[in-house]
């Protein structure tokens, strides 16, 4: 890979190198600390905090310990650049996040231009990396064009009469919905309805009426849990007998409070539950000892993102982000999600999604 570093990126690298003997290296977590999607920010912060606590307890790396700095972007696309510039202004060279794809699209170009290593554990939109030629941007989760086909194959096996594909008109939601729709068409299933809804509204009864009139018996929704929870509840109230499915961004325990009993039987494409892997038992215990749940969508992908940064610092024997990025592109890292390696784009070379069935008691069952 060729590295063409900007003057700003080189300046940041030199500044960090000049302080390489400092005891503390800061790592920022960027995501929603406020707003409707704070639960996803909590998941990521818990993963990062647990990884940092573990490495610090072991004495750090190369004489360095690590400090987490939390930066809020509320998962809002317009706040992505603001959050990124906050990291730049604090002269932080490493980021886990951003959490949501819309905010990541606004932040990633700034991080890359400024020479800051960014590893997102949750932003799945292909637009984050596709065609960008980034050097400092990585993921520890798969893309929506990997997730959509998994959803489509599962839907096809249910042999629905009519399928509707809805989305929230945002980068993540519309992207994964489009991938699912296109994958369904390749399987010979044309969506009877493909349209967006307005995120943040409280009444989707007109959408439910349209689904009923069209005879839809399976609904795929691309977006986050607040809207899908309302769709589930209002569909049950209006007597729409359809199965619902969403992406990992809908897989949040808070959806139970919104949807109530209507959440029973919802399907979600979800990262594998890495907390069940025997080799992660010690790390799972570290989560639980702090009262943290390691089994959500992003806790362990965030832990893996932190591991990638830490192993990059160790492997490069440097806290210069340019050295770390170069090392990550050239090496594999053993993480809680398995062996991680990256395409030149910063995307993982491989990642799989499960299909889980959600239950009203908050539990979930893997069905594919």
C-alpha positions, 0 to 999 in steps of 0.5 A: 500500500502506498502512503501519501500523508498530508502535511497535517497528518505528518504534523500530528504524527510528529507531535505524537512522536515527540511525546512518545515517552509520555506515560499516557496515550489517549484513545477517544470513543466517538458515539452517542452520549446523548439522543435516542441512540445512547444505548449503542454508545454505551455498548461501545464504551463498555467494550473500550473501557473493559479493554483499556482497564485490562491492558492498564492492569497488566502494566500497559504497553511499551511503558504507556498506559491508556486513557479513554476520552468520550466524545459525543456525536449523538449519532447525528450526521451533522455532528460527525465533523464536529466530533471529529474536529474535537478529537483533532483539537485534543491531539488524540491519535486513536479513535474507536468509533464513530458508532453510526454510519451517518456520523462516521461518513462525516467524521472519517475523511477528517480523521484520515486527512489528519492522520488519526487511526479510526476503528469503527466497531459498528458503522456498517454502511459500505459508503464509509470506505467504498472508493475512499482510498483511506489509509487510517480508517478500519472496521471490526464489523462487517458491511451492509452488503454482507448483512443484506444478503443474509437477511434476504436468504432468510426471508426467501426461506420463509416463503412470504406472500408479499414482502415490504422493505422500509427504511429510515431515509438515512445512510445506514438504514437506507443502505442496508434496506437497499442491499436487502431489497437487491438481494431479494430480487436476485433470489426472484422476490420483488418487494411489493413496497420499498419506501422510507419513513421519517425517523423520530415520528410517533405515529406510523399508522398510515404506513401500517394501513398501506402494508395491510392493503397490499397484503404484506406478510413480511416486513424488513426495516432498515434502521434503528430500534426506536422506529422499528419498535413503534412499527411492531407495536402499531402493527399489532394494534392495527391487526397486521399479521406480518413478521418483521426483521431488521438489521443489527442496529435494531437489536437493542434491549430498549426495543422491548420497552417500545414494542412490548409483547409485539417484539416476540418473533422479530428477526434481526441480523446480528454479529455472532455472540462472541461472548459464548466463545470459550477462549473469551471466558476471562474477558467475559468475566471482566465485563460481568465483574463491572456489571457490563453485558458482553452479549450485545451487538457492539460490546465485543466488536468495540473490545476488538477495535481497541485490541487492534489499536493496542496491538498496532501500537505494540507491533509498530513499537510506536504511538505514531498513528501513521506507524500503527496504521501501516502495521495494521494494514500489513498484519493480522490481529488476534481479537475477541472476534477472531483473527482480524485482518483488513483489506486495503480499504480498511474493511475486514477480510471476512465477517459473518452475520447470524439471524436471531429471533428476538423474544419479549423477555429480552432474550434472543435465539440464533436461527441461522 
